[in-house]
């Protein structure tokens, strides 16, 4: 074992790792870049969908890695990504049919409210996982084709990030501190898609958008990701 470890030591004195291939990462990346400009990214998006098609599990679902057991989160994100299939003239109906069968087995139906309740129940108080998953399902049309579908997505309190850090820490926010990018981006998205009531909350969140986006820009790492 010692010889094996030493043989993989990098020239600058460290060991480098590599993240596993991921249905979750592939589905979200494909969906994100298609939303920017699907025509110029057509090759990349189709390659991602093809990879997902080839790496579906035997039960029709998707896991965190190609070797992992299926789970609801990765499967729902892949289901949302496959909504792009109609733009490529390729029939993904077989893999989608198997995937929907898996989701029905896990949830009981494909009814949007049942999907939302299952995701919220799974993640509990930490909305920075459930809100992004449900947002992608809503954007893809998997939760319905009217603005009302955004009622099923929790409104993250992104406006709290403009408060002093000490106050924000004790404000009872249903998120963990390292999840600020998800809190800000998903919170603003949900607010713009389905503004809050009462009017005071709506106006407060509208005023908080610009400073929250500035904070998001400031905490962006040099490599461009989050």
HELIX and SHEET records of a PDB file:
HELIX    1   1 UNK A    2  UNK A    7  1                                   6    
HELIX    2   2 UNK A   23  UNK A   37  1                                  15    
HELIX    3   3 UNK A   42  UNK A   54  1                                  13    
HELIX    4   4 UNK A   72  UNK A   81  1                                  10    
HELIX    5   5 UNK A   82  UNK A   87  5                                   6    
HELIX    6   6 UNK A   93  UNK A  107  1                                  15    
HELIX    7   7 UNK A  112  UNK A  123  1                                  12    
HELIX    8   8 UNK A  127  UNK A  139  1                                  13    
HELIX    9   9 UNK A  147  UNK A  152  5                                   6    
HELIX   10  10 UNK A  158  UNK A  162  5                                   5    
HELIX   11  11 UNK A  165  UNK A  169  1                                   5    
HELIX   12  12 UNK A  177  UNK A  179  5                                   3    
HELIX   13  13 UNK A  180  UNK A  193  1                                  14    
HELIX   14  14 UNK A  199  UNK A  218  1                                  20    
END                                                                             
